[in-house]
């Protein structure tokens, strides 16, 4: 009897997770796709903000350094969920006020674009500190050598600083990417149609909470494992030509 019930339970779970109706598998994959779109966009935006933020903190004027210090401190001090609510609703309000001032109507903000903007601002603060530390880890002699050859600042950054700092930055940036993928779940509170919201809707409709949240956890795990493989290759590429830790210990 127990074996029969287990078989029926597995069959029912498989039916609920199937890609065709009445299964909800397609909805979960759609949510995962939206989550990854937001994560990729926010991560890219965060890297851009982080790179300029790191250089601003290291080489900018006093006002620039102070403003960036306030930005990174506030973002890292306030919980992500609170930041998402503030940035989403404040940003939406500002955009609609600007539209009204220009004689336009209410602007319907695309969920993916808004998610990228909100999480990108959060990611930028953490990326700023990661990249700042990585830049400081680059031997000063390499930068001085580039300057002695007459390289302008942009060329030095592109040809010397960024390639040299990558080996120091990749572990931190890998963790930041995983944070981005998990933070997309917080966007469910403002109604973004990502994986967590799709999972919650499927679970509440079928009352199969364990089945759907387990499936969502499995999808997040697969993203994490695949990301780990990719970043391991990136780190190996970034450390090419450098002595390995195994060789150094002999």
N, C-alpha and C positions, 0 to 999 in steps of 0.2 A: 504493500500500500504506500509506504514511504517513497519507494522508487517511482511509483506511478505519479505521485504528487510532484516529486522533483522533476520528472519528465514533463508534466503538464506546465509547471512553473517556467521551465526553460523554453518550452514551446510558446507560451504566452509572452515571455520577454522577447523572444525572437520576432514574434509577430508585431509587438509594439515598436520594436526598433527597425523594422523593415523599411525599405525606401519607398515602397508603394503603399497607398492607403489600405487599411486604416493605420498603418505604421507611421511613426513620427521621425524615422531616421533621416529623411530628407530635410526636415525642419532643423534637426540638430546640426547637420552638415552645413546648412545655410547659415546658421548662427556661428558655427566655427569659421566659415569663410568671412563673415563680417568681423569677427573678432581678430582674425589675422590681418585683414585689411587695415583695421584701426591700429593694431599693434605695429605693423610695418610702417605706416604713415607717421605715427607718433614717435616711433624709434628714430626714423630718419630726421624728423623735425627736431627731436631732442638732440641728436648728434650735431646738427647745424648750430643750434642755440649753444650747445655745450662747447663747441670749438671756438666760436666767437667769444663766449663767456670766459673760457679759460684764458684766451689771449688777452681779453680785457682785464681780467683779474691780475695777470702777470705783468702786462706792459702798458695798460691804460692809465689815464690820469686819475687823480684822487677821486673826483666825482664819479667816474666810471667804476672804479673799484668799489666805492661805497655803495653805489646802486646795485651792483652785482652781488655784493655781500648781503644786502638786504633781501634780494631776490632768492638767493640760494638758502639763506637762513629761514626765511618764512616758508618756502616751499617744503623744505625738509623737516620743519617743525610741526606743520599742520598736517593732520591725517589726510590721506589721499581722497577718501570719500568726501570730506568736508570741502577740499579744494575743488573736486569735480563739481559739486553742487554750486559753489561760489562762481567758478569760472564759466560754467554752462549758463546759469541764469543771468549773471551779470553781463557776460558777453552777448547773450541773446538780446538783453534789454538795450545795451549800447547800440547794437546793429540796428534794431528797430527804431530807436530814437533818431539815429542818423538818417535812416530811410524816410522817416516822417518829416524830418527837417528839410529833406530834399524833395518833398512832395510825393514820395512813394507810399505804397501800402505796407502792410505787415509782411515781413520776410520769413518764409518758411525755411528753416535751417536744415540742411541735409544731415542726417544722423551720423553718417560715417565721417563727414568733414568736421562736424562739431566734436566728435570723439577724438579725432586726430589732433585737433587744436587743443582740447582740454588736456589730454594725456601728454601731448608734446611739450606743453609748458612745464608739466611736472617732471617729465623725463629730462628736460633741458637743465634743470637745477642739479640733478644728480650727475648728468654727463659733464657738466662744467667742472665739478670737483674731481671726477675720475680723470678727465683729460688734463686738468691743471697739474695733478700729481704726476701723470705720465710725462708731460712736457718737462717738468722739473727733474725727472729721472734721466733725461737725455744728457749725456756728458757735455759739459759746457764747451769743451775743446772742439767738438764737431761743429757747433754753431759758430764759434769764433773762426774756425777754418773756412766755413762758407762765407763769412763776412770778409775774410782776408782775400778771398778770390773775387770780391766785388759783387756777390750775389745780393740782389735786393731782398727786402723782407719777405715778400710773397713767394719768391722763388726758394728762399731758404726754408720757409715753412713747408712748401710743397715737396721739395727734393731732399731735405735733410730732417727737419723736425718731425713731420708726420710719419715718414717711414721708420725713423728711429724710435719713436714713442709707441708704435703699435704693439710691440711685444710686452710693454708695460700696461697698456690700456686694455688689451683684448680680454683678460679675465674679468675685469670690472664691467666692461661693456657686455660681455656674455650674461652676467648676472642681471644687468640692466634690461636686456632683452627679455629675459624670463619674467622680470617684474612687469614689463609692458604687457606681456601676454596674459598675466594673471590680473593685472589692473583693469583689463577690459571688462572683467566680470562686474566691476563696480559701476559700470555705465548702465547696468540694468535699472538702477534707481531712478534714472532720468528717462527711462523708456527706450533705450537703444536696443535694437533687435539683434543682440549678439548671443553667444552660446548659452550663457547663464539664463537669460530671459527666455529663450526658446525652451530650455530644459525645464524651467519653472512652469511655463505654460503647458508643456506636454504632461508634466507630472500632475499638475492640478486638474487637468482634464481627464486623466485616466486613473488617478490615485495611485499610480505606480511610482512613488517617489524614489524608492531604493533603486529601481531599474534605471530610471533616467539620470539620476544624479551619479550613479556608478558609471554609466555610459559617458557622461560629461567629464567625469574625473579621468576616465581612460583616454579620452580625446586630448585633454590637457597633458596627460602623461606622455602620449605619443609625440605631441609638439615639443615637449621638453627634451625627450630622448633624441629626436631628430635634430633639434637645435644644438644639443651637446655635440653631436657628430660634426655638424657644420663648423661650430666655433673651435673645435679641436683641430680641424684642418686649417682654419684661419690662423690659429695660434702657431701651429707648426710652420705655416708659411711666413708669419711675422718673425719667427725666431730663426729663420734660415741663416746660415753662416755664423750663428752664435754657438759657443760651446754648450753642450748638453750638461744637465746636472749630474747625470751618471758618469760622464767623462770627467767632470770636475772633481768628483769624489774619489777617483782612483789615485 
